[in-house]
């Protein structure tokens, strides 16, 4: 999930929080409790964030 954190420009605990909340889809693989975020799930999350940003701007939110 380090690669996901890097791509989203956030820290690993934030990625874990997104997965735990269900905002970012992930699967647990292997016997060591490793988590994997598929490229498609990451792209879906990013597109949802863009859609939310457009909606916020349309409702008059500032860019701050």
Beta strands, then each sheet from edge to edge (+ up, - down):
strand 1: 27-29
strand 2: 34-36
sheet 1: 1+ 2-
end
